[in-house]
Amino acid sequence: MADRTFPILFPARPPADAPLSIPWSLVAPHRAQAQISHGQTLESLAERGGLAPCELLAVLEDRLHHRMHLEDAIRQLRALCDAFDLGAAAERAKLEAVE
């Protein structure tokens, strides 16, 4: 089963290379920061369309939100997702080696 995803909210049409969501398992450990910053659960935020890239980045970095250029936030989100994917792939490879 594919990982559940958390949506990324764009005020207008997203740039062509922008991710539209991230793995839920990447954002789930930052549940408390989402509650602090937005006063809502991750589930509520997802149901309402998610978070803007700079807001989501702040949650993932466990800090308060500050405005930043959309392109910078997208680039940093993509880098976090790539690192997460590499880590997940390495863990899967370890499990497969044990089997």
C-alpha atoms as an extended CHARMM CRD file, in Angstrom:
* protein
*
        99  EXT
         1         1  MET       CA              0.0000000000        0.0000000000        0.0000000000  PROA      1               0.0000000000
         2         2  ALA       CA              1.3040000000        3.4470000000       -0.9040000000  PROA      2               0.0000000000
         3         3  ASP       CA              2.0530000000        5.8560000000        1.8930000000  PROA      3               0.0000000000
         4         4  ARG       CA             -0.7170000000        8.2860000000        2.7730000000  PROA      4               0.0000000000
         5         5  THR       CA              0.1490000000       11.8320000000        1.7290000000  PROA      5               0.0000000000
         6         6  PHE       CA             -0.2150000000       15.3200000000        3.1800000000  PROA      6               0.0000000000
         7         7  PRO       CA             -1.2870000000       17.9560000000        0.6180000000  PROA      7               0.0000000000
         8         8  ILE       CA              0.6420000000       21.1010000000       -0.2030000000  PROA      8               0.0000000000
         9         9  LEU       CA             -1.5620000000       24.1390000000       -0.6710000000  PROA      9               0.0000000000
        10        10  PHE       CA             -0.7880000000       26.7050000000       -3.3540000000  PROA      10              0.0000000000
        11        11  PRO       CA             -2.6020000000       30.0620000000       -3.5630000000  PROA      11              0.0000000000
        12        12  ALA       CA             -2.4870000000       29.8910000000       -7.3560000000  PROA      12              0.0000000000
        13        13  ARG       CA             -1.3490000000       27.3890000000       -9.9310000000  PROA      13              0.0000000000
        14        14  PRO       CA              1.6710000000       25.5150000000       -8.5230000000  PROA      14              0.0000000000
        15        15  PRO       CA              4.9720000000       25.6930000000      -10.3910000000  PROA      15              0.0000000000
        16        16  ALA       CA              5.4010000000       22.7480000000      -12.7610000000  PROA      16              0.0000000000
        17        17  ASP       CA              8.1650000000       21.1510000000      -10.6790000000  PROA      17              0.0000000000
        18        18  ALA       CA              6.5070000000       21.6660000000       -7.2930000000  PROA      18              0.0000000000
        19        19  PRO       CA              5.4660000000       18.6420000000       -5.2460000000  PROA      19              0.0000000000
        20        20  LEU       CA              1.7230000000       18.5450000000       -4.5820000000  PROA      20              0.0000000000
        21        21  SER       CA              2.0480000000       16.4370000000       -1.4520000000  PROA      21              0.0000000000
        22        22  ILE       CA              4.5800000000       14.7950000000        0.8590000000  PROA      22              0.0000000000
        23        23  PRO       CA              4.5130000000       11.3980000000        2.5650000000  PROA      23              0.0000000000
        24        24  TRP       CA              2.3360000000       11.4240000000        5.6840000000  PROA      24              0.0000000000
        25        25  SER       CA              5.0530000000        9.5290000000        7.5260000000  PROA      25              0.0000000000
        26        26  LEU       CA              7.3980000000       12.4960000000        6.9460000000  PROA      26              0.0000000000
        27        27  VAL       CA              5.0540000000       15.0390000000        8.5300000000  PROA      27              0.0000000000
        28        28  ALA       CA              3.5130000000       12.8190000000       11.2600000000  PROA      28              0.0000000000
        29        29  PRO       CA              6.4400000000       13.1510000000       13.7060000000  PROA      29              0.0000000000
        30        30  HSD       CA              5.8880000000       16.9370000000       13.6300000000  PROA      30              0.0000000000
        31        31  ARG       CA              2.2440000000       16.7130000000       14.7490000000  PROA      31              0.0000000000
        32        32  ALA       CA              2.8940000000       18.8180000000       17.8590000000  PROA      32              0.0000000000
        33        33  GLN       CA              4.4520000000       21.6720000000       15.8490000000  PROA      33              0.0000000000
        34        34  ALA       CA              1.4540000000       21.7310000000       13.5000000000  PROA      34              0.0000000000
        35        35  GLN       CA             -0.8480000000       21.9900000000       16.5140000000  PROA      35              0.0000000000
        36        36  ILE       CA              1.2710000000       24.7890000000       18.0480000000  PROA      36              0.0000000000
        37        37  SER       CA              1.5950000000       26.7640000000       14.8190000000  PROA      37              0.0000000000
        38        38  HSD       CA             -1.8720000000       26.2780000000       13.3630000000  PROA      38              0.0000000000
        39        39  GLY       CA             -4.0820000000       25.2020000000       16.2770000000  PROA      39              0.0000000000
        40        40  GLN       CA             -5.2830000000       22.1980000000       14.2730000000  PROA      40              0.0000000000
        41        41  THR       CA             -4.4100000000       18.5560000000       13.8720000000  PROA      41              0.0000000000
        42        42  LEU       CA             -2.5880000000       17.3080000000       10.8060000000  PROA      42              0.0000000000
        43        43  GLU       CA             -5.7930000000       15.5410000000        9.8100000000  PROA      43              0.0000000000
        44        44  SER       CA             -7.7830000000       18.7950000000        9.9790000000  PROA      44              0.0000000000
        45        45  LEU       CA             -5.1480000000       20.6840000000        8.0430000000  PROA      45              0.0000000000
        46        46  ALA       CA             -5.0710000000       17.9710000000        5.3660000000  PROA      46              0.0000000000
        47        47  GLU       CA             -8.8670000000       18.0120000000        5.0630000000  PROA      47              0.0000000000
        48        48  ARG       CA             -8.7230000000       21.7810000000        4.5360000000  PROA      48              0.0000000000
        49        49  GLY       CA             -6.2190000000       21.4450000000        1.6920000000  PROA      49              0.0000000000
        50        50  GLY       CA             -2.8980000000       21.2050000000        3.5360000000  PROA      50              0.0000000000
        51        51  LEU       CA             -0.3230000000       23.8980000000        4.1780000000  PROA      51              0.0000000000
        52        52  ALA       CA              1.5190000000       26.3470000000        1.9350000000  PROA      52              0.0000000000
        53        53  PRO       CA              5.1100000000       25.3180000000        1.1890000000  PROA      53              0.0000000000
        54        54  CYS       CA              6.6940000000       27.7740000000        3.6470000000  PROA      54              0.0000000000
        55        55  GLU       CA              4.2130000000       26.7860000000        6.3890000000  PROA      55              0.0000000000
        56        56  LEU       CA              4.8420000000       23.0920000000        5.8220000000  PROA      56              0.0000000000
        57        57  LEU       CA              8.5920000000       23.6050000000        5.8430000000  PROA      57              0.0000000000
        58        58  ALA       CA              8.3260000000       25.3700000000        9.2250000000  PROA      58              0.0000000000
        59        59  VAL       CA              6.3280000000       22.4410000000       10.6420000000  PROA      59              0.0000000000
        60        60  LEU       CA              8.8830000000       19.9410000000        9.3150000000  PROA      60              0.0000000000
        61        61  GLU       CA             11.6920000000       21.9910000000       10.8710000000  PROA      61              0.0000000000
        62        62  ASP       CA              9.7820000000       22.3090000000       14.1920000000  PROA      62              0.0000000000
        63        63  ARG       CA              9.8490000000       26.0810000000       14.1480000000  PROA      63              0.0000000000
        64        64  LEU       CA              7.4230000000       28.9570000000       13.7830000000  PROA      64              0.0000000000
        65        65  HSD       CA              6.4750000000       30.0070000000       10.2700000000  PROA      65              0.0000000000
        66        66  HSD       CA              8.0620000000       32.9560000000        8.5260000000  PROA      66              0.0000000000
        67        67  ARG       CA              7.4860000000       34.1090000000        4.9840000000  PROA      67              0.0000000000
        68        68  MET       CA              9.9830000000       33.0650000000        2.3760000000  PROA      68              0.0000000000
        69        69  HSD       CA             10.1880000000       32.9130000000       -1.3820000000  PROA      69              0.0000000000
        70        70  LEU       CA              8.0030000000       30.1660000000       -2.8090000000  PROA      70              0.0000000000
        71        71  GLU       CA             10.8730000000       28.7800000000       -4.8940000000  PROA      71              0.0000000000
        72        72  ASP       CA             13.1280000000       28.5170000000       -1.8240000000  PROA      72              0.0000000000
        73        73  ALA       CA             10.4510000000       26.7080000000        0.1810000000  PROA      73              0.0000000000
        74        74  ILE       CA              9.7640000000       24.2920000000       -2.6850000000  PROA      74              0.0000000000
        75        75  ARG       CA             13.4830000000       23.5780000000       -3.1210000000  PROA      75              0.0000000000
        76        76  GLN       CA             13.8970000000       22.8770000000        0.5960000000  PROA      76              0.0000000000
        77        77  LEU       CA             10.7710000000       20.6940000000        0.7210000000  PROA      77              0.0000000000
        78        78  ARG       CA             12.0200000000       18.7100000000       -2.2670000000  PROA      78              0.0000000000
        79        79  ALA       CA             15.3990000000       18.2170000000       -0.5510000000  PROA      79              0.0000000000
        80        80  LEU       CA             13.7080000000       16.9870000000        2.6480000000  PROA      80              0.0000000000
        81        81  CYS       CA             11.5310000000       14.5870000000        0.6420000000  PROA      81              0.0000000000
        82        82  ASP       CA             14.5470000000       13.2910000000       -1.2920000000  PROA      82              0.0000000000
        83        83  ALA       CA             16.4670000000       12.6800000000        1.9430000000  PROA      83              0.0000000000
        84        84  PHE       CA             13.4130000000       10.9710000000        3.4460000000  PROA      84              0.0000000000
        85        85  ASP       CA             13.0290000000        8.7670000000        0.3680000000  PROA      85              0.0000000000
        86        86  LEU       CA             16.7230000000        7.7970000000        0.4810000000  PROA      86              0.0000000000
        87        87  GLY       CA             16.4280000000        6.8920000000        4.1520000000  PROA      87              0.0000000000
        88        88  ALA       CA             13.2840000000        4.8450000000        3.5440000000  PROA      88              0.0000000000
        89        89  ALA       CA             14.9470000000        3.0380000000        0.6380000000  PROA      89              0.0000000000
        90        90  ALA       CA             17.9730000000        2.2290000000        2.7930000000  PROA      90              0.0000000000
        91        91  GLU       CA             15.7130000000        0.8300000000        5.5330000000  PROA      91              0.0000000000
        92        92  ARG       CA             13.8300000000       -1.3220000000        2.9950000000  PROA      92              0.0000000000
        93        93  ALA       CA             17.1390000000       -2.6370000000        1.6490000000  PROA      93              0.0000000000
        94        94  LYS       CA             18.2470000000       -3.5840000000        5.1800000000  PROA      94              0.0000000000
        95        95  LEU       CA             14.9850000000       -5.4490000000        5.7900000000  PROA      95              0.0000000000
        96        96  GLU       CA             15.2510000000       -7.2750000000        2.4740000000  PROA      96              0.0000000000
        97        97  ALA       CA             18.8250000000       -8.3010000000        3.2690000000  PROA      97              0.0000000000
        98        98  VAL       CA             17.6630000000       -9.8310000000        6.5640000000  PROA      98              0.0000000000
        99        99  GLU       CA             14.9100000000      -11.8160000000        4.8550000000  PROA      99              0.0000000000
